[in-house]
């Protein structure tokens, strides 16, 4: 649905995005020849059509995620399932991300970006199509786990492709465009939740069809490979690279962690909380959409601001604003307009936390560790997402007289404090290492 924006997208992105990939014994003869030509030219052209395809498949993935979390939460709540079990079912998606993460880097380096994206998209499509077949707590948990595997494969490959191919001065902007289109899909997703009143199967069917349409276009783009300067043949080597990436950029993995908690709890636990404070399903969908639209509106400007003023300073500022907005939301729960304004402003601020975290990580780690860094960003996001729904469900169940928004505000404040205290030191250590 977003392929008609090719010409508009081309006005935002550069016609040429520099390539820092090198020859690998794992690549085919065709890829080797292609790389030699790339090396002579000094750059590789990533045209607007390829970029549009990548961010379009991501937008459809965001659509399916944005729909799935509140939809299943509302279905289980209407069936009388406890909020803690409701939250437990939601963590299946993020368990899938964690399970597949240690094994993603090797196939990406061996087979390239495209096959990993194709695999991930196919897993998501099939899983969405299977939801209407059998309504069972554990069957839906398993399907969500497979969607987590597919989504992470898709996002890991596209994130690494974009971060690797983006020049430093435009990295924040390109990652922000990625986040904008994911946010567009994520914002539209919750609007399908009211269709559950028509037929419980209808949202799942529509989502799987849209994912399939976007997935077809992936087959038309040319494959490429990440930089091949390290061994990737064993699980132990992967763990060593994890350790190296953590030493360079541990501070950059906190924003994805916080955003994972925020996104998953807001989309899976907040619908339960909203129903218990007498909000309707339509009102809950509007509130979630307001947050997502806020994230979309300011994601690209924040990316460009971070290119100019630095990731750390930008992250600290948006986390302070987010903490303030959610604190006010806890006071204005009885006023729908007040909640919409607070969530919209919070989305404008912290809706870019994940993409800014990726850009921050890319600034800190060496180029050959970018795939590893992207994996760790995804894992940090999934850990936060695992904690979010269950902790949110337990909080709603046992602390009924305290606003749910206080939990989110507290998490954002803690992460902001850590980045403020340790972020500057980490950046200095990185630049000293690079200088040596």
JOLIN-V930591 format. One record per pair of residues at least 24 apart in sequence whose ideal C-beta (glycine too) atoms are under 7 Angstrom apart, sorted by the first residue. I is the first residue (numbers start at 1). J is the second residue. D is the distance in whole Angstrom. If there is no record, write none. Layout:
((I & J & D) (I & J & D))
//
This chain:
((2 & 56 & 4) (2 & 59 & 5) (2 & 181 & 6) (3 & 52 & 6) (3 & 56 & 6) (3 & 217 & 7) (5 & 52 & 7) (6 & 48 & 6) (6 & 49 & 6) (6 & 52 & 5) (9 & 48 & 6) (9 & 51 & 6) (9 & 52 & 5) (10 & 48 & 4) (12 & 177 & 6) (13 & 48 & 6) (13 & 51 & 6) (13 & 174 & 6) (13 & 177 & 7) (14 & 170 & 6) (16 & 43 & 5) (16 & 45 & 5) (17 & 46 & 4) (17 & 165 & 4) (17 & 166 & 6) (17 & 167 & 7) (18 & 43 & 5) (18 & 165 & 7) (18 & 167 & 5) (19 & 43 & 6) (19 & 44 & 4) (19 & 165 & 6) (20 & 164 & 6) (20 & 227 & 6) (20 & 367 & 5) (21 & 164 & 7) (21 & 224 & 7) (21 & 225 & 6) (21 & 226 & 6) (21 & 227 & 5) (22 & 227 & 6) (22 & 228 & 6) (22 & 229 & 7) (24 & 225 & 6) (24 & 228 & 3) (26 & 109 & 6) (26 & 110 & 5) (26 & 228 & 7) (27 & 225 & 6) (31 & 225 & 6) (46 & 165 & 5) (50 & 221 & 5) (53 & 217 & 5) (53 & 218 & 6) (53 & 221 & 5) (54 & 158 & 5) (54 & 161 & 7) (54 & 162 & 7) (55 & 177 & 6) (55 & 178 & 6) (55 & 181 & 4) (56 & 181 & 7) (56 & 214 & 6) (56 & 217 & 7) (57 & 117 & 7) (57 & 121 & 6) (57 & 154 & 7) (57 & 214 & 5) (57 & 215 & 7) (57 & 218 & 6) (58 & 155 & 7) (58 & 158 & 6) (58 & 178 & 6) (58 & 181 & 6) (58 & 182 & 5) (59 & 181 & 4) (59 & 182 & 6) (59 & 184 & 5) (59 & 185 & 4) (60 & 185 & 6) (60 & 210 & 5) (60 & 211 & 5) (60 & 214 & 4) (61 & 124 & 7) (61 & 151 & 6) (61 & 154 & 6) (61 & 185 & 7) (62 & 182 & 4) (62 & 183 & 7) (62 & 185 & 3) (62 & 186 & 4) (62 & 189 & 7) (63 & 185 & 4) (63 & 186 & 7) (63 & 188 & 6) (63 & 189 & 5) (63 & 207 & 7) (63 & 210 & 6) (64 & 124 & 6) (64 & 128 & 6) (64 & 189 & 7) (64 & 207 & 5) (64 & 211 & 6) (65 & 151 & 7) (65 & 186 & 6) (65 & 189 & 7) (66 & 185 & 6) (66 & 186 & 4) (66 & 187 & 7) (66 & 188 & 7) (66 & 189 & 2) (66 & 190 & 5) (66 & 267 & 7) (66 & 292 & 7) (67 & 189 & 4) (67 & 190 & 7) (67 & 192 & 5) (67 & 193 & 7) (67 & 203 & 6) (67 & 207 & 6) (69 & 264 & 7) (69 & 267 & 4) (69 & 268 & 5) (70 & 190 & 5) (70 & 193 & 5) (70 & 267 & 5) (70 & 271 & 5) (70 & 284 & 7) (70 & 285 & 7) (70 & 288 & 6) (71 & 192 & 7) (71 & 193 & 5) (71 & 196 & 6) (71 & 203 & 6) (72 & 140 & 7) (73 & 268 & 5) (73 & 271 & 4) (73 & 272 & 6) (74 & 193 & 6) (74 & 196 & 6) (74 & 271 & 6) (74 & 281 & 6) (75 & 196 & 6) (75 & 200 & 6) (77 & 272 & 5) (77 & 275 & 6) (82 & 397 & 7) (83 & 272 & 5) (83 & 393 & 4) (83 & 396 & 5) (83 & 397 & 5) (84 & 390 & 7) (84 & 393 & 4) (84 & 394 & 5) (84 & 397 & 5) (86 & 272 & 6) (86 & 393 & 6) (87 & 268 & 6) (87 & 269 & 6) (87 & 389 & 4) (87 & 390 & 4) (87 & 392 & 6) (87 & 393 & 3) (88 & 390 & 6) (89 & 137 & 6) (89 & 140 & 6) (89 & 141 & 5) (90 & 264 & 6) (90 & 268 & 4) (90 & 389 & 4) (91 & 386 & 5) (91 & 389 & 6) (91 & 390 & 6) (92 & 141 & 4) (92 & 144 & 4) (92 & 145 & 4) (92 & 148 & 7) (93 & 144 & 5) (93 & 147 & 6) (93 & 148 & 4) (94 & 148 & 6) (94 & 264 & 7) (94 & 382 & 4) (94 & 385 & 4) (94 & 386 & 4) (95 & 145 & 6) (95 & 148 & 6) (95 & 386 & 7) (96 & 145 & 4) (96 & 146 & 6) (96 & 147 & 7) (96 & 148 & 2) (96 & 149 & 4) (96 & 152 & 7) (97 & 148 & 5) (97 & 152 & 4) (97 & 378 & 6) (97 & 382 & 4) (98 & 379 & 6) (98 & 382 & 5) (99 & 149 & 7) (100 & 149 & 5) (100 & 152 & 6) (100 & 153 & 7) (101 & 152 & 7) (101 & 375 & 5) (101 & 378 & 6) (101 & 379 & 5) (102 & 235 & 7) (102 & 238 & 6) (104 & 153 & 7) (104 & 156 & 5) (104 & 375 & 6) (105 & 232 & 6) (105 & 238 & 6) (105 & 371 & 5) (105 & 372 & 6) (105 & 375 & 6) (106 & 232 & 5) (108 & 157 & 6) (108 & 160 & 7) (108 & 226 & 6) (108 & 371 & 6) (109 & 226 & 6) (109 & 228 & 6) (109 & 232 & 5) (109 & 371 & 7) (112 & 223 & 4) (112 & 224 & 6) (112 & 225 & 5) (113 & 157 & 5) (113 & 160 & 7) (113 & 161 & 5) (113 & 223 & 6) (113 & 224 & 6) (114 & 218 & 7) (114 & 221 & 6) (114 & 223 & 4) (116 & 153 & 5) (116 & 157 & 4) (117 & 154 & 5) (117 & 157 & 5) (117 & 158 & 6) (117 & 218 & 5) (118 & 218 & 6) (118 & 219 & 7) (119 & 153 & 6) (120 & 150 & 4) (120 & 151 & 7) (120 & 153 & 3) (120 & 154 & 3) (121 & 150 & 7) (121 & 154 & 6) (121 & 211 & 7) (121 & 215 & 4) (121 & 218 & 6) (122 & 215 & 7) (123 & 149 & 6) (123 & 150 & 3) (124 & 150 & 4) (124 & 151 & 6) (124 & 211 & 6) (125 & 208 & 5) (125 & 211 & 5) (125 & 212 & 5) (125 & 215 & 6) (128 & 204 & 6) (128 & 207 & 5) (128 & 208 & 4) (128 & 211 & 6) (129 & 208 & 4) (131 & 204 & 4) (132 & 201 & 4) (132 & 204 & 5) (132 & 205 & 7) (152 & 378 & 6) (155 & 378 & 7) (156 & 374 & 6) (156 & 375 & 6) (156 & 378 & 6) (159 & 358 & 6) (159 & 374 & 5) (160 & 226 & 6) (160 & 370 & 6) (160 & 371 & 5) (160 & 374 & 5) (161 & 224 & 7) (163 & 358 & 7) (163 & 362 & 5) (163 & 370 & 6) (163 & 374 & 7) (164 & 226 & 6) (164 & 227 & 7) (164 & 370 & 5) (169 & 307 & 6) (171 & 359 & 6) (171 & 362 & 6) (172 & 303 & 4) (172 & 304 & 6) (172 & 306 & 4) (172 & 307 & 4) (172 & 359 & 5) (173 & 300 & 7) (173 & 303 & 5) (173 & 304 & 5) (173 & 307 & 6) (175 & 303 & 6) (175 & 355 & 5) (175 & 358 & 6) (175 & 359 & 5) (176 & 299 & 5) (176 & 300 & 5) (176 & 302 & 7) (176 & 303 & 3) (176 & 352 & 7) (176 & 355 & 6) (177 & 300 & 6) (178 & 355 & 7) (179 & 299 & 5) (179 & 352 & 6) (179 & 354 & 7) (179 & 355 & 4) (180 & 296 & 6) (180 & 299 & 5) (180 & 300 & 6) (183 & 292 & 6) (183 & 295 & 5) (183 & 296 & 4) (183 & 299 & 6) (183 & 351 & 6) (184 & 296 & 6) (186 & 292 & 5) (187 & 289 & 5) (187 & 292 & 3) (187 & 293 & 5) (187 & 296 & 6) (190 & 285 & 5) (190 & 288 & 4) (190 & 289 & 6) (191 & 285 & 6) (191 & 289 & 6) (193 & 281 & 6) (193 & 285 & 5) (194 & 281 & 6) (194 & 282 & 6) (194 & 285 & 6) (226 & 370 & 7) (226 & 371 & 5) (227 & 367 & 6) (227 & 368 & 5) (229 & 368 & 4) (230 & 368 & 6) (241 & 369 & 6) (241 & 372 & 4) (242 & 372 & 6) (242 & 376 & 6) (244 & 369 & 6) (245 & 365 & 6) (245 & 369 & 5) (245 & 372 & 5) (245 & 373 & 5) (245 & 376 & 6) (246 & 376 & 7) (248 & 364 & 5) (248 & 365 & 5) (248 & 430 & 6) (249 & 361 & 5) (249 & 364 & 4) (249 & 365 & 5) (249 & 373 & 6) (251 & 419 & 6) (251 & 422 & 6) (251 & 423 & 5) (251 & 426 & 4) (252 & 357 & 6) (252 & 360 & 4) (252 & 361 & 4) (252 & 364 & 6) (253 & 357 & 7) (253 & 361 & 7) (253 & 376 & 6) (253 & 377 & 6) (253 & 380 & 4) (254 & 415 & 5) (254 & 418 & 6) (254 & 419 & 6) (255 & 315 & 6) (255 & 353 & 5) (255 & 354 & 7) (255 & 356 & 6) (255 & 357 & 3) (255 & 360 & 7) (255 & 415 & 7) (256 & 354 & 5) (256 & 357 & 4) (256 & 377 & 5) (256 & 380 & 4) (256 & 381 & 4) (257 & 380 & 4) (257 & 381 & 7) (257 & 383 & 6) (257 & 384 & 4) (258 & 353 & 6) (258 & 384 & 6) (258 & 411 & 6) (258 & 412 & 6) (258 & 415 & 4) (259 & 353 & 4) (259 & 354 & 4) (259 & 381 & 6) (259 & 384 & 7) (260 & 380 & 7) (260 & 381 & 4) (260 & 382 & 6) (260 & 383 & 7) (260 & 384 & 3) (260 & 385 & 4) (260 & 388 & 7) (261 & 384 & 4) (261 & 385 & 7) (261 & 387 & 6) (261 & 388 & 4) (261 & 411 & 6) (262 & 350 & 6) (262 & 408 & 6) (263 & 385 & 7) (264 & 385 & 4) (264 & 388 & 4) (264 & 389 & 5) (265 & 388 & 4) (265 & 389 & 6) (265 & 392 & 4) (265 & 408 & 7) (266 & 291 & 7) (268 & 389 & 4) (269 & 388 & 7) (269 & 389 & 6) (269 & 392 & 3) (269 & 393 & 6) (269 & 396 & 6) (269 & 404 & 7) (270 & 404 & 7) (272 & 393 & 7) (272 & 396 & 6) (273 & 396 & 5) (273 & 404 & 4) (276 & 396 & 7) (277 & 333 & 6) (283 & 336 & 6) (286 & 340 & 7) (287 & 339 & 6) (287 & 340 & 6) (287 & 343 & 5) (290 & 340 & 5) (290 & 343 & 5) (290 & 344 & 4) (290 & 347 & 7) (291 & 343 & 4) (291 & 344 & 7) (291 & 346 & 6) (291 & 347 & 4) (291 & 351 & 7) (292 & 347 & 6) (293 & 344 & 7) (293 & 347 & 7) (294 & 344 & 4) (294 & 345 & 6) (294 & 346 & 7) (294 & 347 & 3) (294 & 348 & 4) (294 & 351 & 6) (295 & 347 & 4) (295 & 348 & 7) (295 & 351 & 2) (295 & 352 & 7) (297 & 348 & 6) (298 & 348 & 4) (298 & 352 & 7) (299 & 351 & 6) (299 & 352 & 5) (299 & 355 & 7) (302 & 352 & 4) (302 & 356 & 7) (303 & 352 & 7) (303 & 355 & 7) (306 & 356 & 6) (306 & 359 & 6) (311 & 356 & 6) (311 & 359 & 6) (311 & 360 & 4) (311 & 363 & 6) (312 & 419 & 6) (312 & 423 & 4) (312 & 424 & 7) (312 & 427 & 6) (314 & 356 & 6) (315 & 356 & 6) (315 & 360 & 7) (315 & 419 & 6) (316 & 416 & 6) (316 & 419 & 6) (316 & 420 & 5) (318 & 349 & 4) (318 & 350 & 6) (318 & 352 & 7) (318 & 353 & 7) (319 & 350 & 7) (319 & 412 & 5) (319 & 415 & 6) (319 & 416 & 4) (320 & 416 & 6) (321 & 349 & 4) (322 & 346 & 5) (322 & 349 & 4) (322 & 350 & 4) (322 & 412 & 5) (323 & 409 & 5) (323 & 412 & 5) (323 & 413 & 5) (323 & 416 & 7) (325 & 349 & 7) (326 & 405 & 5) (326 & 408 & 5) (326 & 409 & 4) (326 & 412 & 7) (327 & 409 & 5) (329 & 405 & 4) (330 & 403 & 4) (330 & 405 & 4) (330 & 406 & 5) (333 & 403 & 6) (350 & 412 & 6) (354 & 381 & 6) (364 & 430 & 5))
//
